[in-house]
Each structure stands twice: as structure tokens, then as C-alpha cells.
Amino acid sequence: MRTSLLFFYLLIAVIGYSQKKDMVVSTYKSSDFEISYPKKWDLDSVLHSPDIQIINRNSHPGLGYDIISLFSQSIPSQYDNFNNFVKDCEVQVKEVAYDSVINEKLVVQNNRSKYFKMIYTSEQGNTCKKIEQRFYLTKHKIFIVTATSDSEFFDSVKNNLEKVMDSFILKVQ
């Protein structure tokens, strides 16, 4: 019995240590937002600011990468309310992502923000990608956070991608 308890506590300690090790993060901050990501991932902020890409280059060596993209755009006048915004986001995804299949869509309200979340599958060249997008609406901008992975790996990396996406904090309202 004592051996079993000792093994159990040792297992918990090892799991706790490995989780802390994975939680070492860097944070990218702009005047509009901030987002945290694992230090072993690469940040590309050379795109038009505040557009960024965060890439897990070790995700599927030789096959593809897990990528988080974040970009913003000015708000078109037709977004007088969040419901119109949500409807248009879905229409835009269907237009841009040819042969896409929407797997999940919902509006999420948490203690920091409200956003529209959509997960869909799309053929891109010779590969099939699974994509999670989150659309945030402020008074002046739309922020779109996109996580992309090869569809065959998406379920295994979804938690890691969502941790980065969940770290997204808007500074503007």
C-alpha cells in the first residue's frame, strides 16, 4: 500500500514538473493586444504590424507546421452589432476556404472578451488542414486569431494551440 502511494505521489510530481516546463512562455505585446506562446515556438512579426505568425516548427517534421496567425482590419460599416458580424464571418470563411466543411461554430463570452469561434476543415493544395478561427470585434477593428494544423494532427495539438489562443488579450475596447 505504501509503495503504491509513493509511486502515485512520484507520478504526480513528474507530471507537475513536465507541465511547468511546458508553460515557459514568451509574450508578444503591441499597443492593441498581447499573446503568449511557448518559448520553443518561432514568432514572425515582420508581417504588417500588428499582424504576426507564431509557428511550432517542431510539430510535424517534414509534414507541416502548427501555425497561429493574428491580424486585424478596420471595421466595415455593416457591423452595427455582433450578430451581423458573426453572420458575415461565416460567409467570408465559406468564400475564402473553398471546399471547406464547418465542424463547429459558437459565440464565446468569457471574463475578458466576447468572440465568434469557428472550426473548419479545408483542402489546401495536396493537404487537408483543420483550422480554428476566433473573431474579435472592437469599436475600431476586427481581430482574427487563426490556428492551423494538418487535419490528421489537429486533435492531438488542439490543446496546445488553444492555450496560445486563450492567452490573447485585447487592450482596446
N, C-alpha and C positions, 0 to 999 in steps of 0.2 A: 504494500500500500504506500509506504513512504517513498519507495523507488518510483512508483507511478506519479506521485505528487511532485517529486523532484524533477522528473522528466517533463511533466506538464509545465512547471514554472520555468524550466530552461527553455522549452519551446516558445513560451510567451515572451521571454526576454529576447530570444533570437529574432522573432517576428517583429517585436517592438523596435529593435535596433535597425533591422533592414528597412522598416517604414521610415524611421527618422533619416536614414541615409538617403532614401529616395526623395525626401522632402527638401533637400538642399536646392534652393531656387535663386534665380536672378529675377529682378523686376525691371521691366521697361516702363518708363514714365514719360508721358507727354503732358501738355497743358490740358488736354481733353480727357485722358484716360490713363489707366495703368493696368498691366497684365504681368503675371508671374509665370515662370516656366522653369523646368529643370535645367540646372547649370550645364549638363552634358548636351543639351539641345543647342542648335545654332539660331541666332537672331539675325535677320536681314532687314535692316531699316533703311536701306538705300533706295527703296521704292519711294514714291511721292509721299512725303510726310502728311498725315500720320499713318500712312499705310505701312504695315510690317508683315513679315512672314517669320514664323518660328518653326524650325524643321528638326525632327528627330531623325537624324541621318543614320542612326544605328537600328532603326526599326525593322526593316526587311532588307538586309544587304543584297544588292544585286536585283531586287524586285521592285522596289518603290519605297517611298518615304511617307511618314505621317507628317502632315503639314497643317499648321494653323495660320490662317491669313486674317488680317484685320484691316478693314479700310472704311472710309467714311465718304459721304457725299452730301451735298446740300439737299434740303428737303423740297421736293416738288409741291406746288400749291394744293394739289388734290388731297393731301394728308391732313384734313381738318380734324380727324380723330383716329384713334388707334385701330378701330375695326377696318376702316378704309385702307390703312397702312398694311394690315395683315393680309387682306384680300389681294392687294397688289403684289406683295412679296411672293405669294404662291403663284400668281400669274407670271411674274418675272422668272421664277425658277423653272417653270414649265417651258418658257420660251427659250431660255439660255441653255438649260440642260436637256438636250434632245434625248429622246427615248428614256426619260427619267421615270422612275416609279417612286412615288412618295410613300414612305413607310410609316411616318409618324409626324404629326403636327399638333402644336398646342401653344397656348399663351401661358407664360410663366410669370408669376409675381412673387418676388422674394423681398427680403427686407432692404435690399439695395436698389433694385430696379424692376422694371417690367419689360419683357421681351417676347418675341414670337420665335418659337423653336420649330425647326423642320429637319427631319432626317429623310434622305432620299438616296436612291441608287441610280447611277448614271453611267452609260457607256462612254468611255473617253479613249478614242483610238482603239488599241487592241486590248485594253484593260477595262475592268468594271470597278468603279470607285463607289464608295459609300461616303456620304457627305452629311455632316450635321452643320446647320447654319442657325445662328442666333441673330435676330434683327432688333436693334435698339433704336428707339425714336426719341429725340430730344427736341427742343424748340427750334434748333437751327440745323441739326444734322441727323443723318441716319448712320448708325454704326453697324457693320456687318462682320461678325466673327464666324469664320468657317473652318471646320476641321475636316480634313480629307485623308482617307486611307484606302488601300486596296480593299475591296469588299470582303475578300476571304479572310482578312486580318482584322477588320473593323471591330468585331465583337470582343476580340482579345485586347485591343488597345483603347477601346472606348472610354474606360475609366480614367486612363492617363490623359487622354485628350480632353475629357470633360473637367478634370481638375484644373487644367490650364484655362479652359473656357470659363469655369466658375470663378476664377481669380480676377476676371475682367471687372474693373470698376470705372464707371463714368464719373468724371469730375465736373461735367457741365450738366445743367438741367434746363 
